[in-house]
Amino acid sequence: MRSPSFLSRRPPPMLLLLLSPWPLWAQSSTAATFSGTPATPDCPEACECAPGGLVNCSGRALPAVPADLSRRVRALLRDHNRVRALPPGAFVGAGTLLRLDLRENGLRWVHARAFWSLGALQRLDLSDSQLEALAPRTFSPLRALRSLSPAGNRLARLEPAALGALPLLRALSLQDNELPALAPGLLARLPALHALHLRGNPWTCGCALRPLCSWLRRHPRPAPETQTLLCVLPGRQTLSPLTAFPDAAFSHCPQPLAPRDLAVVYVLGPISFLASLAACLALGSVLTACLTHRPQPPGETAGLWPWEPRRLCSGLSGPWLFSNLPPSPALLHSPCTRQQATQTEIFVTFL
């Protein structure tokens, strides 16, 4: 028995598309958006895009970060290019970016606001470039960061202000830089830190290594890695492992002030200065008032200031004037004895 003709016919493709479930054709359109075609609006030029939000721009000699990244981008591979600087807001629009790879770009400068809007970023790789310093608050917006690698650069100092407070950071790679020590307070602001890579730095044995040695004792490292962490004693050519310094070895070092002590200094310092200034002004006012109302001895006239009495003696070797002011006409020929003149001279000198 032959089936009806409408059952044997193949339905048109448009009808099948309309009858298919909505998530199926929605996902197919999303996958087509992040395909290997670089000219689509969501895929930057000269890059390859893949499903899941992966944008691959590796090894294409690109001089800058692509502008106007889509919010659907989850991972941006920009390694092995020629990105020399990261300007402010370099990744605006990529607020959902989770991974950023910028290694081997010859990067020399990163603006303090370059990573703003990347609050969801979890992995950042800046290794094998030419960074010499990092501005304060460079990584502060990256509150969700789990892994950070500025390894293989020229960093001679890493301030705690540059990292900021990264509560979720678990891995920090500082190897192959020019760090003689870590700044005080840097590791204290990374409570979740577990993996710290430090080899290849010119560590200097001294008091500045105390926070790092204390952290290494609380977080034991594997034996091969521990043997490569060496510091040089100042003035000597001997190497010592960082884990060989107990806390007693730093007993001669000055203790850093605790936050409570710093608060006391910052509060009492200005208060004591203002109190001493007020006391000096009050004492000066009291002395001025006492000298102003002091009765004048006979034979003296007030000068320009209350403490500048003057006396003119004649009849000896000529007029004696014990003041730098012109004498009064009434006292021009008033006689006085040598004893009175001596007493007056002593009195003026004392005042």
C-alpha positions in Angstrom: 0.0 0.0 0.0 1.4 3.3 -1.0 1.7 6.1 1.6 0.1 9.4 1.0 2.2 11.8 -1.1 2.5 14.4 1.6 4.2 11.9 3.9 6.7 10.8 1.3 7.8 14.3 0.5 10.7 15.8 2.4 9.7 19.0 4.2 11.5 22.2 3.2 14.6 23.3 5.3 13.0 26.5 6.4 10.1 24.5 7.9 12.6 22.3 9.8 14.4 25.3 11.2 11.2 26.9 12.4 10.0 23.6 14.0 13.4 22.9 15.7 13.8 23.8 19.4 14.9 27.4 20.1 18.1 26.6 22.1 19.4 24.5 19.1 19.3 27.2 16.6 20.4 29.9 19.1 23.5 27.9 20.0 24.3 27.3 16.3 24.2 31.1 15.7 26.5 31.7 18.7 28.9 29.1 17.4 28.9 30.7 14.0 29.6 34.1 15.6 32.9 32.8 17.1 34.0 30.9 14.0 37.4 31.1 12.3 36.3 34.0 10.1 38.2 37.1 11.3 35.9 39.6 9.7 32.8 39.0 11.9 31.9 41.9 14.3 32.7 39.8 17.4 36.0 38.5 16.2 38.8 41.0 16.0 40.7 41.4 12.7 43.7 39.2 12.2 42.5 36.8 14.9 40.8 33.5 15.0 37.8 32.8 17.1 36.4 29.6 18.4 33.3 28.5 20.3 33.3 29.3 23.9 34.6 32.9 23.6 38.3 32.0 22.7 40.1 34.7 20.7 43.5 33.6 19.4 45.8 36.4 18.2 49.1 34.7 18.9 52.2 35.3 16.9 50.8 37.8 14.4 53.2 40.8 15.0 50.2 42.9 16.2 51.2 46.3 17.8 48.2 46.9 20.0 45.4 45.2 21.9 42.2 44.9 19.7 39.7 47.7 20.4 36.0 47.1 21.3 36.3 43.6 22.4 33.0 41.7 22.7 31.5 40.8 26.1 31.3 37.2 24.8 35.1 36.9 24.8 36.3 34.7 27.7 39.9 34.1 26.7 42.3 36.4 24.8 45.6 35.0 23.6 47.8 37.9 22.5 51.2 36.4 23.1 54.2 36.6 20.9 53.2 40.0 19.4 54.6 43.6 19.6 52.4 45.2 22.2 54.8 47.6 23.8 52.4 49.5 26.1 48.9 49.2 27.6 47.0 52.5 27.7 44.2 53.4 30.1 41.1 51.3 29.5 42.9 49.0 27.0 40.2 46.3 27.6 37.0 48.3 27.9 34.0 46.2 26.9 35.6 42.8 27.9 34.2 42.7 31.4 33.6 39.0 31.2 37.2 38.1 30.2 38.6 35.3 32.3 42.1 34.7 30.8 44.5 37.2 29.3 47.8 36.1 27.8 50.3 38.9 26.9 53.6 37.1 27.3 56.6 37.7 25.0 55.3 41.1 23.7 58.3 43.3 24.7 55.9 45.1 27.0 57.6 48.1 28.6 54.8 50.2 30.2 51.5 49.4 31.8 49.2 52.3 32.8 47.7 52.1 36.3 44.2 52.0 34.7 45.0 49.5 31.9 43.1 46.6 33.6 40.0 48.6 34.7 36.7 46.8 33.8 38.4 43.4 34.1 36.8 42.5 37.4 36.2 38.9 36.4 39.7 38.1 35.2 41.2 35.0 36.7 44.5 34.4 34.9 47.0 37.1 33.7 50.3 36.4 32.1 52.8 39.3 31.5 55.9 37.2 31.4 59.0 37.5 29.2 58.8 41.2 28.5 60.7 44.3 29.5 58.8 45.7 32.4 61.0 47.6 34.9 58.3 49.0 37.3 54.6 48.7 38.0 52.5 51.7 38.9 50.5 51.7 42.2 47.1 50.1 41.9 47.9 48.4 38.6 46.3 45.1 39.7 43.8 46.5 42.3 40.7 46.1 40.0 41.5 42.4 39.5 39.7 41.2 42.6 39.0 37.7 41.1 42.5 37.1 40.0 43.8 33.6 40.8 47.1 33.5 38.8 49.5 36.3 38.0 52.9 36.0 36.2 55.2 39.0 35.6 58.1 36.6 35.4 61.0 37.1 33.1 61.0 40.9 33.2 63.3 43.5 34.7 61.5 44.3 37.9 63.9 45.5 40.6 61.2 46.3 43.1 57.6 45.3 43.5 55.5 47.5 45.8 52.5 46.3 47.8 50.5 49.2 46.3 51.0 47.8 42.8 49.4 44.4 43.6 46.8 45.8 46.0 44.7 43.4 48.0 44.1 40.3 45.9 42.1 37.9 48.2 41.8 35.1 45.7 45.4 35.0 44.3 46.8 31.5 44.6 49.8 31.6 42.2 52.4 34.4 41.8 55.4 33.9 39.5 58.2 36.4 40.1 61.1 34.3 38.8 63.8 35.6 36.5 63.5 39.3 37.5 66.0 41.6 39.3 64.4 41.5 42.8 66.9 41.7 45.8 64.1 41.4 48.3 60.3 41.7 48.6 58.8 44.9 50.0 57.4 44.6 53.5 53.7 43.9 53.6 53.5 42.5 50.0 52.8 38.9 51.0 50.6 39.9 53.9 48.0 41.2 51.5 47.8 37.9 49.6 46.0 35.6 52.1 45.2 32.8 49.6 48.7 32.7 48.1 50.0 29.1 47.9 52.4 28.9 44.9 55.2 31.5 44.8 57.9 31.1 42.2 61.1 33.1 43.1 64.1 31.5 41.4 66.4 33.5 39.1 66.5 36.7 41.3 69.6 38.3 42.9 68.4 37.9 46.5 70.5 39.8 49.0 70.8 38.3 52.5 69.7 40.9 55.0 66.9 42.2 57.1 64.8 42.9 54.0 64.4 39.2 53.5 62.8 38.6 56.8 59.1 38.6 55.6 60.0 36.3 52.7 61.9 33.8 54.8 59.1 33.8 57.3 56.6 33.0 54.5 58.7 30.2 53.2 58.9 28.6 56.6 55.1 28.6 56.8 54.8 27.3 53.2 57.4 24.6 52.7 58.5 24.2 49.1 59.7 21.0 47.2 63.3 20.2 47.7 64.5 21.0 44.1 62.9 24.4 44.2 64.2 25.2 47.7 67.8 24.5 46.7 67.7 27.1 43.9 66.5 29.9 46.3 69.9 31.4 47.3 70.9 34.8 48.5 74.3 36.6 48.5 75.8 37.9 51.8 76.8 41.6 51.4 80.6 42.0 51.0 81.0 38.3 50.5 80.8 35.9 47.6 79.1 33.1 49.5 75.6 31.8 48.8 73.1 30.8 51.4 69.6 29.2 51.0 66.8 31.3 52.0 65.3 28.5 54.1 68.4 28.3 56.2 67.6 31.6 58.1 65.5 31.0 61.2 63.7 33.8 62.8 66.5 34.2 65.4 68.8 35.2 62.6 66.9 38.5 62.2 66.8 39.4 65.9 69.2 42.3 65.3 66.9 43.8 62.7 64.5 46.7 63.6 61.0 45.6 64.1 58.5 47.2 61.8 55.8 49.2 63.4 52.5 47.5 63.9 49.4 49.2 62.5 48.3 50.2 66.0 51.7 51.9 66.6 51.5 53.7 63.3 48.0 55.0 64.2 49.4 56.3 67.5 52.2 58.1 65.8 50.0 59.7 63.2 47.5 60.8 65.8 49.8 62.0 68.6 52.4 63.6 66.3 50.2 66.5 65.1 48.6 66.9 68.5 51.9 67.2 70.3 53.1 69.7 67.7 50.1 71.9 68.1 50.2 71.7 71.9 53.9 72.8 72.0 53.1 75.6 69.6 50.2 76.8 71.8 52.5 76.6 74.9 55.2 78.8 73.2 52.6 81.4 72.2 51.1 81.5 75.7 54.5 81.9 77.3 55.5 84.6 74.9 52.3 86.5 75.6 52.8 86.3 79.4 56.4 87.5 79.2 55.4 90.4 77.0 52.6 91.4 79.4 55.0 91.3 82.4 57.6 93.5 80.7 55.0 96.0 79.5 53.6 96.6 83.0 56.9 96.5 84.8 57.6 99.8 86.7 60.5 101.8 85.4 63.4 102.7 87.8 64.1 106.4 88.4 66.2 108.1 85.9 65.2 105.9 83.0 63.0 106.6 80.1 61.3 104.1 78.0 62.8 103.4 74.6 61.0 102.1 71.6 60.5 98.8 73.3 59.6 98.3 77.0 62.9 96.5 77.7 65.1 99.2 76.1 65.6 101.8 78.9 68.2 104.5 78.3 70.3 106.7 80.6 72.6 109.6 79.6 75.4 110.4 82.0 77.6 113.5 81.7 80.5 114.9 83.7 82.8 112.0 83.1 84.5 111.5 79.9 81.6 112.7 77.9 78.0 111.7 77.5 77.3 108.0 78.0 74.3 106.7 76.2 73.1 103.2 76.9 70.7 102.9 74.1 70.6 103.1 70.3 67.9 105.7 70.5 68.5 109.5 70.6 68.5 110.9 74.2 65.7 113.0 75.6 66.5 116.8 75.9 65.5 116.7 79.6 68.3 114.2 80.3 70.9 115.6 78.1 72.9 117.2 80.9 71.7 115.2 83.9 74.8 114.2 85.9 75.4 110.8 87.3 78.1 109.0 89.1 80.3 106.3 87.6 78.7 103.7 89.9 75.2 104.7 88.7 76.5 104.5 85.1 77.9 101.0 85.8 74.7 99.9 87.4 72.7 101.2 84.5 75.0 99.5 81.9 74.6 96.2 83.8 70.9 96.6 83.9 70.6 97.4 80.2 72.9 94.5 79.3 70.8 92.1 81.5 67.6 93.2 79.8 
